[in-house]
Amino acid sequence: MAPSAPTETTSPSSRRGIGTPGLVFFVLAAAAPLTILAGFVPLGMLAGGDAIVLGFLYPGLVYLLFAVGYTTIARHVPGGGAFLTYIAAGLGARTGSVAGMIAYVGYLGGQIGFTASASVFASFTIETLTGIRLHWLPIAVVITVLVLTLGLRRVGVGAATVAVLLVAECAILAVFAVAVLIQGGYEGLTLAAFAPEKWVSAALPGVFVLTFTAFVGFEQTTVYRTETRAPNRTIPRATYLAVAILLVGYTFGAWVILQAAGQSRVTALLAGDPSELVFTLNDEFVGPAATAVMLILVVTSFIAGVIALQNTSARYLVNLARGGLLPGGLSRLATSGSPLTANFVQAGLVLIALVIFAAVGADPYTQIVTWTNTPTIIAVLVLQILTSISVVSYFRRNRRRETRWTTAIAPALSAVLVTVALVLLIAQMGALTGLGPAGNACVIAPLVLAGAYGLLRARRVHPGRATLATLGAETIDPADRPDPRLETPTPDHHRSTEREG
């Protein structure tokens, strides 16, 4: 059995923590809006034409619904393990253990893919601007070392870094949008993409795989609970704000790109390399100088996403170690309060995977990215479904002064809607990975193995250890505890796992 990790006695209020803006920046950085709009919108236009515009609206609304139950249970289960904590609280430690391992492997795959993408775009940008051609793997090593260095610093340093990168990429998108609007697009501005018949278009399911993926990362707000000021207030604000910004930003951005392309020539523009569409349009409406800046910011956008995924994955390792699922040494913290051993292990695993992929000659963009990020999407959707079910189960057994909407109706609806999205994704998985059934089974295999390990390991965890449902509870600011007057006493045996402090 792994040794119990030492508890932290320092209140977050006594040290500098991150607030709502910092959490929102981490979420938006992980979503990488510039890379989504430049990379996903052209593919979505190929798959469903102007349906890509409303294609972003639907998942945003679904995730706003999911956030209702997600942030409600976060107020009553103060652990810092996010999905694994909340699933354990409502569905039991074994299910939580399975979820925790699946979550970690999913995020690990996401970071491997994002690092490969960042390296490819960095190589292309360097060659475009200087004529020097570099292999992607050495660039991946440099990015990983940079991200590791930032990960060891106080979490606020990482938040400030991703904030600067995020502001820069949003600024270049704003310049493009304003230029398109001022010039009236290619053939005049139109709201045809929002026409009534578009809301039930048969083309919508074809773009949902891309658009649901674009929101992955918004759930990371709860992972930083022990490093957040007044988390019971900050986390809900940051979660809703992040999803709302992504919903509006993606929908508006996709509409602007459609206006710049023009309905009459969009097919011709997409006939070449779809990944060049936004850069070509930026050349036309803003100018080549701005496009050079955009190329650089695409790289930094990916790097910001890698930073966010490194931070999240390292904290999952810490919480899995504290829950007894992984060796206790992974829970060691640096003097900054950030994960120490977990950050090094995370960076090491990313590098090992990339070196293996490079050794077998895998294409970093068309193969590594899809092979590693498809499990990430599947993992997150599965975890969201389990979390929604867990919210209903938890509040059915633990009476609290919360409305039926927040504890039953909203989470039940979100479970159904996210399940539909998961079915659509799996049905079109071959189109994403370019593999047959056997290849797709190999892509999903790491998630299955991780879940099996979590189930087996959960049976060996001593019941005297801190449970998954209380991870991080010892660091909650007393000032942030729920008002005891809002609690209804319950004899349920889970009661001991819900105290905040």
N, C-alpha and C positions, 0 to 999 in steps of 0.2 A: 504494500500500500504506500502511495506517495505520501511524504510527510506533510503535515498541515502547514499551510502558508501562514506567516505572521500577519496579524491584523494591523491595520493602520488606525491610529488613534487621533491623528490630526484632523480636525474638522476642516472641511473644504472652505468654510468661511474665513478661516484664519490664514489661508494662503490664496494666491491669485488663481482663480478658476476662469473658465470660459463662460460667457453669457450667451444670450440669444443670437447676436450677430455672428459670433465665432462658430456656433453650432450650425447655423444656416450656411456659412461659408464652406464648412466641411462637407455638408450634404451636396451643395451645388457643385463643389469641386469634384466630388465623386461622380456626379452626373455628367460632368464635362460638357456643358451646353454647346460650345463651339464645335466640338468633335461630333456631337449628336446631330446638330443641324447640317454640318458640312458632310458628314458621312452617312447618316441614316435617312435624311430627307430625300436625297436623290434615289436611293434604293427604294424608299417608300413610294416615290412617284413612278418608278418603274413597275412596282407591284400593283399599285392602286390609283395612280393618277392623282387628282386633287383630293382623294379620300384621305391622304396623309395629313391634311390639316385637321379634320375632325378626329383622325386617328389618334392624335395626341390628347384631345379633349377627354375622350372616354376614360383612358387609364388614370388621368389626373383626378377625375370625379370618383372613380373606384377607390383610389388611394386616399382621398379625403375621407371617404366613408370608412376605410380600414383604420385610419388614424384615430377615429372616434373611440373604438374599443382599445386600441393600442396604447393611447395616452391615458386612458382611464385606468387600466390595470397597472400602468407604470406608477400611478400615484399611491397604490396600495401595496405593491410588491417592489420594494426599494432596491433590489439587487441591480448590479451593473452589467448583467449578462445579456440584456436585450432579449432576443428571441428565445434563447435557451432558458432564461430565467422565467419568463412569462409562461412558456409552454410547460415547464416543470411545475409551476404554481397551480396551473389548472388541470393538467393531464397527468401529472405524476413525474417522479424523478427519472424513471426509465425513458419515458417519451422525451423529457427534457434533455437527457443525455444523448439520445439519438439526434435530436434537433441541433444540439450544440456542436456535435462533430460534423454534421452535414453543413451547418452554417460556416464553420471554419474552412472546410475544404472548398466550399463554394466561393468564399471570399479570396482564398488563396489562388484559385483558378482565375478569378477576376484580376488579381494583381499581376499574375504571370502574363495574361493577355494584354493588359494595359501597358505593361512595361515593353512588351514586344512591339505594340502599336507605336508607342512613343519613340522607340528606337528607329523604326522604319521611317516615320515622318521626320525625325531628326536627321537621319541620313539623307533623305530626299531634299530637305531644306538646305542642309550644308552644301550638297552638290549643286543645287539651284543657285545659291547665292555666291559660292566660291569656286565651283568647278571641281572641288575635292570630293572624291567618292570614298566613303567609309563603310565597312561592314557593320551590320546592325548589332552584332553581339558585343563588341567592345563598348559601344554606346550604351547598351543595356546594363553593362557592369557599372559604368559611371553613374547612370541614373539610380541604380539600386543603392550604391554607396551614398549618394547624395540624400536619397530618401531615408536611408538608415540613420544618417547623421541628424537629420531633422527629427526623426522619430524618437531619438534619445533625449532631445531637448524637452523643455517644459511644453505641454500641449498647446499653450498659447502661442508659442513660436511657430508651430505648425499651422495654427489657425491664421496667424498674420501672413505667413508665406502664401497659403492658398488664397487668402483674401486678395493679396496684390495680384496674383496670377488671374484670379477670377474676374476682378475689376477690369483688367487689361483686355481679356477676351470678350467680356460683355461690351466694352467700349468699342472694339472694332466691329462687333455685330451691330451696335447702335448706329455707327457711322454708315454701314452698308444699308441698314433699314431706312434711315433718314434720306439717303441718296435715292433709293428706289422710290420712296413715297413722294419726294419732291419732284422727281422726273416722271411720276405717273406710271411707273413700271414700263414694260415693253410695249403694251398695247392698251394702256389705260387700266386703272384700278377697278377691280370687281370683287363683289362678295359672293360670287357664284358658288364658291366652295362651301358656303354656309346655307345654301338653299335647302328648303325642307326635305326634298328627296334625297339629299346627300346624307342626312342623318340616319337613313336606313339603307344606305348603299350596300350592294352585295360585295363591293370592293373593300369594305372596312376590315373584315377578318384577315384579309391578306396583309394588312399593314400592322395588325395588333402585335405580332411577334416583335417587330422593331420598336413600336411605341411603348409597349409595356416595359421593355428592356430599358428604355431611356430614363425611367424613373427609379431604377434600382439604385439604392444608396440612401434614400430619404429616411429609412428606418434606423440609420446609424446614430441618430440623436441620443438614444437611450444608452448606447455603448459608453458614452462619456459621462455617465451620471455621476460617478465619484469625483470627477474633475470639473463639475459644472456648479456654478453658483445657483443656489436655490432651485435644484432640479425639478421639484414638483411644479414650479411655475415656468421655468425656462424651457424644459423639454417640450411640453405641449405647444407653447408659442412657436418654438423653432420648427417643430414638425409640420404644423399647419402652414406656417409661413413658407417653408421650403417647398412643400407640395404645390401651394398656390402659385409661387413664383415660377416653378417649372411648368405648370399647366399653362399659365398665360404666356410665358416666354417661348415654349416650344410651339404652341398653337400659332402665336403671332409670327414667330420666325419662319415657320413652314409656309404661312400665307404670304409673307414678304418674298420668299424665294420663288414661290409660284408666280407672283406678280412680275418679278424680274425676268423669269424665264418666258412667260407669255404662253398662252394655251396653244397658239398656232405653231410654235417652234420647239415646244418642250420635248417632243419625240426626237427631233433632230439633235438637240443638245445632249440628250441622254444616249444617243446612238454610239458615242465614243466611250470614254472612260467616265462613268457616273461620278467617281470620286472627285473629278475636276470641275463639276458643275458650279459649285458655289464660288470657287476661285475665278472661273471664267466670267461669271456674272459680276463679281467684285471688280475685275479688270474693266468691265464695260461701264459700270455705274459709278465707281469710285476712282479707279486708276491702278496701274501696276505697282506703284510705290506702296499703296495700302495693302495690296495683295501680298507683297513680300512680308509685311508686318503680320498679316493674317497667317501666313505659313509658319512663322515663328511662334505665334500664339496658339496654333493648333498643337504644336509640340509641348508648349508649357501647359496647355489645357490637359493633355494626357498626363504630364508629370504631376499636375495638381491632383488628378484622379488617383495616381499611384500613391501619392502621399496620404490621401484619405483612406485608401484601402490598406496601406501599411499600418496606419494608426488603428483602424478597426480590427484587422486580423491579429495584431499583437495583443490587443485588449481581449479578444476572444481567447487567445492562448492563456492569458493570465487567469481569466475566469474559469476556463476548463481545468486549469491546474488547481485553483482554489476549490473547485468542486470535486477534486479527486480523480478526474478522468485522465489527466495527463500528469507527468512528473511535477512535483511541487516546486522544483527549481525554476520552472517557467514563470512563476508568480513573482520573482524578484523584481524590485523596482529600482530605477536609477534615483540619484539624489534629486533629480528634477521632478520625481513623482511619476514619470512615464515608465512603461515596461522596459526592463533591461535585457534579460535573457531572451524574452519572447521576441523582441525586435531583431536580435541577431539571428535567432532561429528562423524567423519569417524571411528575412533577407537571404539567408543561406538557402532555404528551400526554393525561393524564386530563382536564384542564380543556378542552382543545380538543374532545375527543370529546363531553364532556357539553354543551358549548355548541352543537355541531352537532345533537345529539339534541334539545336544547331548541328550537332554531330550527325544526326540522321537525315539532315538536309530538309527539314520541314520549312515551308514558306512562312515567314513570321506574320504575314498579314492575312493571307487567305486560308491558312491552316492553323497556326498556333492560336490566333485570336479566336476563331470560331470553335476550335476544339476545347479551349480552356474557359471561354466565356459562356458557352451554352450550358454547362453544368452550373455556373453561377446563377444564370437566370432561373433554371429549374429549381435549384436549391432555395432561392429567395421566395419564389412563388409557393413552394411547398411549406416553407416556414411561415409565410403569411397566412396560409389556410389553417395550419395548426394553431397559430397564435389566435386567430379569430375564434376558432372552436374553443380554445382554452379560456378565452375571456368569458364566454357564455358559461362554461363549466365552473370556473372559479367563482363567479358572482352568484351562481345558483347555490353553491355551498356556503358562501361567505356573504352574509347580508351587510350591505353598505348603503349609505344614503346617496346612491347614484340612481339616475333615471333608467327606466327599462330600455329606452332608446340607446343609451351608451353601453349598457351591459348585456343586451340580448339582441335587439332588433338590428342595429347597425353592424355589429360583428357577424351576425348570422348572414346578413345580406352580402357583406364583403367576402365571406367564405365562399358563397355560391359564385359570385362574380369572378373572384380570382381563380377558382377552379375552372371556370369556362376558359379563362385566359391560358391556364396551364394546358388544358386539353388542346387548344388551338396551337400552342407552341409545339407540343410533342407531335401533333399531326403533321406539322411542317418542319420538323427537326432536320430531315434529310436535306431540305433546301438550304438550311443554314450551314450545316457541316460539310455537305458534299459527299456524305458517306451513306452506305447501305445499312440495313438493320444490324449486322454484326459490328460494323464500325461505330454506329451510334450507341450500341450496348457498351462498347469499350469506353466511349466518352462519358457515359453515365456511371460506369463501374466505380470510380473513386467515391462518388456519393453513396453508393450502396455499401461499399466496404467501410466507409466512415461511419455510417449508421449502424452497421453490424458491430463495429468496434465499440461504439458508444453504448449499445445495448449490453454487450458482454461485460464491459468495464463497469457499468452501473451496478451490476450484481455484486461486484467486489468492493464497492465503496462502503466503508464502515458507517453505520447509521449515526455515529456520534459526531461525524464531520459536519461542517457547515453545509447546509443543503444548497442545491442549485438555486432554489427560490430565494435565498437570502444573500447571494453573492454581492458584495459591495455594500451591504446594509450597515456594516460597522462604520462606514465613513460618511454617512448621511449627516448633513448639518442639522443639529437639533432645531434650529429656527425654521427648518423647512418641513418638519414633521406635520402630518395632517392634523387638523384640529380634532382632538379626541371626542368632542361633542358630535362630530359627524360620523363616528364609528358606532355600530350597533353590536353589542357583545354577542359572541357566538361560541358555542361549545366545540366547534369544529376543531379537529386536531391540527389543522393547518394554521391555526391562529398564531402559534409561536413563530411561524415563518414570516409573519407580516409586520412585525414590529419595525420601526424605523429608528434604529439606534441601539 
